[in-house]
Amino acid sequence: MSCPGLIPEYKPSPYRDVGTCVRLGCAMRYAILDGFRGFFLLFMGIIHANEIFHGILGKLNHHYFGWVEDAQGFVFISGFVVGLVYGGRYLKKNYGSMFRAVYRRVRTIYSHQAGLILIFLAAALLIGSVGGNLGLLRQYWNAPFEFTVASLLLMANSLHMGILPMYIWYMLITPFVLAGLRHGYGPLILGVAILAWFFAQTGLMETGTGALEDALAARGHPVNLGIFFNILGWQVLFFGGLWLGFKQAAGTLDLSFLKDRAYFWLFLVGMAAMIGFGLLDRVVYDRWISPEFSTAFLEQTNRPNFSVIYPITFALDLFLVTWLLVAGPTCGVRIIALLAALVEWIFTRRFLVFLGQHSLHVFSFHILLVYVLAALFLGRDLPALVDNLMLIGVGLSLYLPAWVHARMLARDKARAQAARAATTPTPAGQTGS
C-alpha cells in the first residue's frame, strides 16, 4: 500500500542521531517506532468512527481479540519517544536545554487541545441555537462556560479527547523524571509509579471528582469533570516507555539477553497466554458462558483506571513483539523467524511510518473528523455498504493532515536554508558569475 504522490520517501529523522541500536539499523529501528504509532492512529480513527457506522470492517482488528488497544500502545510509544528525544537532548546538552524543549512541545500540544475545545464550543453554540443535532457536543451546549473552562484547565473533556490532556500532564513532569533517571533515582521513580497505579485502583479519585462536581452543582455550576483516563493509572505506560527511551538514548538498553534459550520457551508460553486472553475477551463480551458471568467479570475490570488485566496483557504483548524483533530472526525455528520478519515488514511500511511521523496532527484531525461525522450521521441507519465505505474513507483521510504537515515542514526547512545561504559571507577571492 503506497501512495507516491501523497507520502514522501521516508527519512529517518527525528531520532536518527540519538542513542544506539540493539539489532536493527538506526533508520529501521526508529522507523518502526513511527510505524507502530501510525498503526495505532489508523485503527484508533477507524474504531472511533465505527461507533457511528457499525461496519463489519471496523470489527476486523485487534480490538476484538484481547485486552490491548491502540490507546495503550500510543501512550507507551509516545513515552518511549519522549525519553529518547528529550533524554538524548539532556545527555548531549544540559538540563535547561531539555527543559525548554519539553515545554515548547507542551505548548504545541496544548494549542491543539485548546483549538479543538474552542472549535467544539463554537460549533455547539451554533448548532444548538438552530435546533440541530449536537452529536458529541452536548456538554458544550449544556454548560458552555463551565465545561469549556474545565476542559481548558485539563480537568474535563468530551468523548475521545482524553489522550491529549493526559499527555500534557505527563509532559509537565517529564523534565523532573528525566533528571531523576540521570542522577540514579530510577528505583525511587519506579516505586512512586507503582504506588500511584495502586492509588488509582482505590476509586478515591472518582469519589473526589464526584464530590467536586456536587459542590459545583450546588453553587449553580453543573459540569462533568474527568478526562476518562485516570492519569495515575495510565502513567505506568508513559513513564515505563520514557524510562526505556532514556536508556536507549544513553546507550544502555541492551536486549541481547532475549536471545537466551530460556526466553524462547517463555515466548511460546506467552503466545499461548495471548491466545488465551483473546479467547477470554470473546467469552466475556460475547457472553459465551452467561450474561451473569460476563457482568461479574467486567465489574472487576476498569479500563479508565487501567486495572490489573490491562497492564498484564500489555506487558505480555510488549514482550512478545520485542522478542520477535530482537531474537525471532535467529531463533532457529523457521515459522517464528518468518513471523518476526512479517512483524518488522508491516510496521516499517511507509504508509504507517508517515502517519506516525505526524502523529499529533493526525490525532487532532481524527478527533475533529469523528465529531463532524457524529453530527451528520450518529443515530442514522445507513446501508452496510455505505457504513464500510465511510470507514475506508476515514482511514484514507488521515493522510491529509500528515501530508499538509509534511509540506509545511518542507517549506519551513527550505526557507531556513535560503535564509542561511543569504547570510553566509562569500569567501575571499570568489565572485559571482
NORZIZI-V657105 format. One record per residue. RES is the residue in one letter. PHI is phi in radians with two decimals (none if undefined). PSI is psi in whole degrees, 0 to 359 (none if undefined). D_LAST is the distance of its C-alpha to the last C-alpha in Angstrom with 2 decimals. Layout:
RES,PHI,PSI,D_LAST  RES,PHI,PSI,D_LAST
//
This chain:
M,none,108,46.88  S,-2.58,140,43.15  C,-2.22,84,41.09  P,-0.96,327,37.50  G,-1.35,344,36.41  L,-1.90,320,37.98  I,-1.82,114,37.93  P,-1.13,163,34.61  E,-1.04,142,34.53  Y,-1.20,131,36.32  K,-2.08,127,34.33  P,-1.33,51,36.72  S,-1.94,164,36.12  P,-1.70,15,37.35  Y,-1.86,4,39.76  R,-1.11,334,37.83  D,-1.89,18,37.56  V,-2.01,124,41.06  G,1.32,189,44.11  T,-2.17,174,45.10  C,-1.99,153,46.59  V,-1.46,305,50.11  R,-2.33,313,49.80  L,-1.32,159,47.01  G,-1.14,158,43.37  C,-1.00,314,41.74  A,-1.05,315,39.87  M,-1.21,321,43.09  R,-1.08,315,45.26  Y,-1.50,337,43.46  A,-1.07,323,42.80  I,-1.21,331,46.57  L,-1.11,313,47.04  D,-1.12,325,44.93  G,-1.10,318,46.81  F,-1.12,316,50.11  R,-1.08,319,49.01  G,-1.09,319,47.83  F,-1.06,312,51.19  F,-1.10,319,53.13  L,-1.14,317,51.20  L,-1.05,311,51.65  F,-1.36,333,55.37  M,-1.07,315,55.84  G,-1.10,317,54.53  I,-1.16,317,56.75  I,-1.11,316,59.81  H,-1.13,320,59.47  A,-1.18,329,59.02  N,-1.25,345,62.00  E,-1.18,344,64.22  I,-1.69,318,63.74  F,-1.74,332,63.80  H,1.00,44,66.02  G,-1.52,155,64.52  I,-1.13,328,65.42  L,-1.12,334,61.75  G,-1.32,353,61.72  K,-1.90,358,64.47  L,-1.62,69,63.02  N,-2.79,179,61.42  H,-1.17,343,62.25  H,-1.07,334,63.65  Y,-1.78,16,66.83  F,-2.63,80,67.55  G,2.25,182,67.56  W,-2.01,4,67.04  V,-1.75,127,63.34  E,-2.15,178,61.12  D,-1.11,323,57.47  A,-1.05,319,57.76  Q,-1.09,313,58.95  G,-1.12,321,56.15  F,-1.13,318,53.53  V,-1.16,317,54.85  F,-1.12,311,55.06  I,-1.09,322,51.56  S,-1.07,317,50.20  G,-1.09,319,52.02  F,-1.06,314,50.67  V,-1.14,321,47.06  V,-1.08,313,47.66  G,-1.09,322,49.12  L,-1.20,309,46.31  V,-1.32,306,43.37  Y,-1.37,329,44.83  G,-1.12,319,46.98  G,-1.08,320,43.94  R,-1.11,318,42.16  Y,-1.06,314,45.31  L,-1.20,325,45.53  K,-1.46,329,41.91  K,-2.03,258,41.67  N,-2.78,176,44.77  Y,-1.09,317,47.36  G,-1.07,319,45.66  S,-1.11,316,42.44  M,-1.13,315,44.52  F,-1.01,313,46.77  R,-1.14,321,43.97  A,-1.14,318,42.37  V,-1.08,315,45.77  Y,-1.32,337,46.54  R,-1.13,319,43.19  R,-1.16,322,44.19  V,-1.04,317,47.64  R,-1.09,322,46.24  T,-1.13,313,44.22  I,-1.11,317,47.33  Y,-1.12,326,49.51  S,-1.09,323,47.23  H,-1.16,314,47.89  Q,-1.07,311,51.61  A,-1.16,321,51.93  G,-1.06,316,49.91  L,-1.10,317,52.23  I,-1.05,313,55.29  L,-1.20,324,54.35  I,-1.08,315,53.46  F,-1.19,323,56.84  L,-1.08,311,58.69  A,-1.08,318,57.30  A,-1.13,318,58.05  A,-1.11,317,61.58  L,-1.13,321,62.39  L,-1.21,310,61.13  I,-1.16,317,62.85  G,-1.13,325,66.01  S,-1.18,337,66.38  V,-1.83,8,66.59  G,1.30,26,68.82  G,-1.43,179,66.29  N,-1.37,114,66.20  L,-1.32,340,64.93  G,0.99,241,64.52  L,-1.57,7,63.26  L,-1.73,7,62.75  R,-1.07,326,66.40  Q,-1.14,328,66.24  Y,-1.21,331,63.65  W,-1.43,320,66.08  N,-1.22,322,69.24  A,-2.46,69,67.99  P,-1.01,316,64.64  F,-1.29,307,64.50  E,-1.10,313,66.12  F,-1.22,323,64.40  T,-1.17,315,60.92  V,-1.09,315,61.34  A,-1.07,322,62.74  S,-1.19,318,59.85  L,-1.15,333,57.24  L,-1.51,7,59.13  L,1.12,30,58.86  M,-1.91,355,62.65  A,-2.70,162,62.95  N,-2.89,158,61.11  S,-1.48,180,61.84  L,-0.97,137,61.99  H,1.30,1,59.29  M,-1.72,9,57.31  G,-1.23,335,58.79  I,-1.16,318,56.04  L,-1.11,310,53.50  P,-1.09,322,55.94  M,-1.06,316,57.28  Y,-1.07,319,53.80  I,-1.11,315,53.09  W,-1.00,317,56.37  Y,-1.17,319,55.49  M,-1.13,329,51.97  L,-1.08,328,53.48  I,-1.81,0,55.36  T,-0.98,315,52.83  P,-0.99,323,51.42  F,-1.27,324,54.97  V,-1.17,316,55.77  L,-1.08,320,52.67  A,-1.09,319,53.63  G,-1.09,318,57.12  L,-1.11,319,55.94  R,-1.17,328,53.76  H,-1.71,18,56.66  G,1.50,18,59.20  Y,-1.71,25,61.02  G,-0.96,313,60.56  P,-1.05,322,64.35  L,-1.13,316,64.95  I,-1.09,318,62.32  L,-1.06,315,63.89  G,-1.10,317,67.33  V,-1.12,319,66.30  A,-1.09,318,64.58  I,-1.15,316,67.76  L,-1.11,321,70.00  A,-1.12,320,67.84  W,-1.09,316,68.12  F,-1.06,318,71.89  F,-1.08,323,72.10  A,-1.09,333,70.29  Q,-1.43,351,73.09  T,-1.35,339,75.85  G,1.48,1,75.27  L,-1.20,328,75.31  M,-1.17,320,71.87  E,-1.13,321,73.08  T,-1.10,316,76.24  G,-1.14,320,74.33  T,-1.11,317,71.99  G,-1.08,319,75.03  A,-1.13,321,76.72  L,-1.17,319,73.67  E,-1.06,317,73.55  D,-1.12,320,77.26  A,-1.15,319,76.86  L,-1.17,319,74.05  A,-1.11,322,76.05  A,-1.12,337,79.09  R,-1.74,14,77.06  G,1.48,21,75.91  H,-2.25,68,72.54  P,-1.19,130,72.95  V,-2.75,144,69.90  N,-1.58,118,69.28  L,-1.72,165,67.58  G,1.87,150,65.97  I,-1.98,21,62.82  F,1.31,307,64.80  F,-1.41,130,63.46  N,-1.36,111,65.40  I,-1.15,337,62.62  L,-1.37,335,64.96  G,-1.40,313,65.74  W,-1.34,348,62.28  Q,-1.10,337,60.66  V,-1.10,330,61.79  L,-1.23,308,59.20  F,-1.11,310,56.25  F,-1.37,337,57.02  G,-1.13,315,58.11  G,-1.12,320,54.71  L,-1.08,318,53.05  W,-1.06,315,55.02  L,-1.16,320,53.93  G,-1.11,321,50.29  F,-1.14,319,50.45  K,-1.08,322,51.99  Q,-1.12,317,49.20  A,-1.11,325,46.60  A,-1.43,354,48.58  G,1.35,21,48.80  T,-1.97,8,52.60  L,-1.53,94,53.23  D,-1.88,110,54.89  L,-1.81,15,56.48  S,-1.13,339,57.37  F,-1.07,338,61.03  L,-1.15,345,61.05  K,-1.43,353,61.11  D,-1.09,146,64.60  R,-1.07,331,67.22  A,-1.07,327,69.10  Y,-1.33,338,66.25  F,-1.10,315,66.36  W,-1.20,325,69.93  L,-1.13,325,69.01  F,-1.08,317,66.36  L,-1.10,317,69.09  V,-1.09,319,71.35  G,-1.10,322,68.52  M,-1.09,317,67.89  A,-1.10,320,71.59  A,-1.15,321,71.48  M,-1.07,316,68.48  I,-1.11,320,70.41  G,-1.10,317,73.45  F,-1.15,325,71.64  G,-1.12,316,70.22  L,-1.15,323,73.72  L,-1.07,321,75.00  D,-1.00,314,72.47  R,-1.24,322,73.88  V,-1.00,317,77.47  V,-1.29,308,76.98  Y,-1.38,334,74.98  D,-1.66,0,76.77  R,1.01,47,80.14  W,-1.13,327,81.23  I,-1.54,299,84.03  S,-3.00,156,85.08  P,-1.04,325,83.73  E,-1.15,318,85.57  F,-1.09,314,83.83  S,-1.09,317,80.39  T,-1.10,316,81.13  A,-1.12,320,82.47  F,-1.16,314,79.48  L,-1.17,335,76.90  E,-1.17,340,78.78  Q,-1.60,357,77.83  T,-2.01,151,74.11  N,-2.63,99,71.75  R,-1.13,316,68.11  P,-0.99,324,67.04  N,-1.51,355,68.51  F,1.03,54,67.15  S,-1.17,174,70.69  V,-0.98,325,71.56  I,-1.14,333,71.04  Y,-1.31,312,67.38  P,-1.14,327,66.17  I,-1.15,311,68.28  T,-1.21,327,66.89  F,-1.17,315,63.30  A,-1.04,322,63.68  L,-1.09,309,65.16  D,-1.12,322,62.30  L,-1.09,317,59.73  F,-1.08,314,61.49  L,-1.08,314,61.70  V,-1.17,317,58.01  T,-1.11,317,56.91  W,-1.09,317,59.29  L,-1.02,316,58.07  L,-1.25,325,54.42  V,-1.54,312,55.19  A,-1.92,340,58.26  G,-0.98,315,58.77  P,-1.08,335,56.54  T,-2.04,20,58.45  C,-1.34,344,61.92  G,1.60,358,63.35  V,-1.92,115,64.57  R,-1.04,316,62.64  I,-1.14,325,63.24  I,-1.26,321,62.12  A,-1.08,321,59.00  L,-1.16,321,58.20  L,-1.11,319,58.86  A,-1.08,317,56.48  A,-1.12,323,53.76  L,-1.15,316,54.45  V,-1.06,314,54.18  E,-1.11,319,50.88  W,-1.12,315,49.57  I,-1.06,311,50.70  F,-1.49,5,49.26  T,-2.00,14,45.83  R,-1.21,141,45.29  R,-1.05,325,42.08  F,-1.21,335,44.04  L,-1.51,317,46.02  V,-1.03,319,43.26  F,-1.09,316,41.10  L,-1.08,316,43.98  G,-1.13,329,44.63  Q,-1.18,340,41.08  H,-2.18,44,41.57  S,-1.09,319,45.25  L,-1.10,316,45.65  H,-1.21,322,44.21  V,-1.16,317,46.15  F,-1.08,312,49.33  S,-1.09,319,49.09  F,-1.10,318,48.38  H,-1.15,326,51.36  I,-1.10,311,53.63  L,-1.05,317,52.58  L,-1.10,316,52.99  V,-1.09,321,56.45  Y,-1.17,320,57.64  V,-1.12,315,56.53  L,-1.12,322,58.26  A,-1.12,319,61.37  A,-1.12,329,61.60  L,-1.57,325,61.40  F,-2.19,349,63.38  L,-1.06,127,65.43  G,1.57,354,69.06  R,-1.58,146,68.47  D,-1.69,101,69.86  L,-1.74,155,67.14  P,-1.03,149,67.57  A,-0.99,320,66.74  L,-1.08,318,63.96  V,-1.14,318,62.29  D,-0.96,312,62.68  N,-1.26,325,60.93  L,-1.14,323,58.14  M,-1.11,320,57.51  L,-1.13,319,57.25  I,-1.08,318,54.69  G,-1.09,322,52.74  V,-1.08,313,52.89  G,-1.05,314,51.49  L,-1.18,326,48.59  S,-1.16,339,47.84  L,-1.13,341,47.10  Y,-1.34,344,43.75  L,-1.12,306,42.64  P,-1.11,326,42.32  A,-1.12,317,40.77  W,-1.13,316,38.11  V,-1.08,315,37.44  H,-1.15,321,37.19  A,-1.07,318,34.87  R,-1.12,320,32.54  M,-1.11,318,32.76  L,-1.12,318,31.95  A,-1.12,320,28.91  R,-1.12,315,27.69  D,-1.12,321,28.33  K,-1.13,317,26.58  A,-1.11,320,23.41  R,-1.14,319,23.56  A,-1.13,319,24.18  Q,-1.15,321,21.23  A,-1.15,321,18.94  A,-1.15,320,20.62  R,-1.14,319,20.20  A,-1.12,324,16.48  A,-1.24,332,16.22  T,-1.71,358,18.42  T,-1.38,123,17.01  P,-1.19,145,15.77  T,-1.32,127,12.55  P,-0.98,147,14.08  A,-1.02,139,14.60  G,1.58,354,12.61  Q,-1.87,140,9.32  T,-2.25,159,6.47  G,-1.25,159,3.77  S,-1.38,none,0.00
//
